[in-house]
Amino acid sequence: MELVFATNNHHKIREIQQILGYEFNLLCLQDIGHFEDVPENSPTIEANSMEKADFIYRKYLRNCFADDTGLEIEALGGRPGVYSARYAGEEKNMEKNIDKVLLELKDHTNRKARFKTIISLILNGEKHQFSGLIYGKILEERRGKGGFGYDPVFLPDGYNQSFAQMDAELKNKISHRGIAVQKLAEFLKSIQK
């Protein structure tokens, strides 16, 4: 089955392809000739995810899915949340985003956080959503070189490695995105039977 993943983020494509398996042919936006940003104007992660999928489906009439992820930090009232990618500015610089979070948490003892991913699938015009959550805390400094985004400062509950220190297999199994993609994969496999 061929699906367009509404992203040009090659880290995400690789991660999701590993989880979905190779019976699904994933195309990124560049593969279908789309090079501009996809609209993300909604106030929630759920609505942003659907907005992106809907935009691609309406423009290209191809089965597709989009994701949106947010880091929600308890002491910051759920911020950065839907603004996670551009928390420190529109250029979406992850180093600056991490610096801003660490600075805002400097005087907080409560470092509880969760990652939330919502995947919106549009398959033959029908809309579906899948969610993934993982709880943990924000470290006081970066740990590890792997992963992307906030991975170096997120320590999942029950583990002693940040997402950036974990190997891809473990991270994909337990992460917010991994959980949501697993639900997507189960759904897609169930309708292929």
C-alpha positions, -999 to +999 in steps of 0.1 A: +000+000+000+013+034-009+008+063+016+019+099+015+033+110+049+028+148+050+063+157+060+098+163+046+114+154+079+136+125+070+142+115+106+104+110+110+102+091+077+129+067+087+115+062+121+080+056+109+091+033+080+109+011+105+078+008+127+053+004+098+074-021+079+082-023+043+048-036+030+039+000+031+055+023+006+059+057+023+062+088+002+073+122+016+060+155+003+090+160-020+082+126-036+048+140-048+063+174-058+052+194-028+079+217-015+061+244+005+052+242+042+019+225+050-005+247+070-004+243+108-027+270+121-048+251+145-047+256+183-044+219+192-022+190+183-052+170+172-065+197+149-031+206+135-025+169+125-059+167+107-054+201+091-021+189+075-036+156+063-067+173+050-046+198+030-026+171+013-056+149+006-076+177-009-047+190-030-034+157-044-063+132-038-039+106-024-042+085+007-021+102+033-014+108+069+002+135+090+014+138+125+017+165+150+037+162+182+039+183+213+060+183+244+038+193+273+055+204+305+035+205+337+053+234+354+049+255+322+012+250+320+015+225+291+039+246+271+054+243+246+026+220+234+013+227+199+042+253+195+069+227+203+087+230+169+087+268+169+089+275+206+119+298+203+109+313+170+096+306+135+129+292+122+122+260+142+157+258+157+157+228+181+188+239+199+172+272+207+139+255+217+157+232+241+177+262+255+144+281+261+128+251+279+158+246+301+159+283+310+122+284+318+126+253+341+158+266+358+141+273+391+115+245+390+117+213+409+087+199+391+101+187+357+072+163+348+064+162+311+048+142+285+051+138+247+019+135+227+017+125+191-015+125+170-016+108+136-044+117+112-050+093+084-072+100+054-078+068+035-102+069+005-118+100+020-124+085+055-107+102+084-091+084+114-069+096+143-044+076+164-027+089+196+004+081+215+015+094+249+046+089+270+053+104+304+087+114+318+106+144+329+129+171+315+165+167+324+186+196+335+211+192+306+213+174+273+222+137+272+230+118+241+235+125+204+207+104+188+171+112+180+159+147+172+139+175+187+137+175+224+151+139+227+183+149+245+164+164+275+135+140+278+139+111+302+109+086+299+095+072+332+111+039+341+143+044+320+177+059+328+185+070+293+172+100+274+155+094+241+187+107+225+207+080+243+185+051+233+189+029+202+163+034+176+146+000+182+139+008+219+129+044+213+105+033+185+089+007+208+082+030+237+079+066+223+048+086+218+053+085+180+060+047+182+028+041+201+007+062+176+024+046+146+018+011+161-019+019+163-018+032+127+000+000+115-025-023+133-054-004+117-038-005+082-030-042+085-065-050+097-081-035+066-057-052+042-069-087+053 
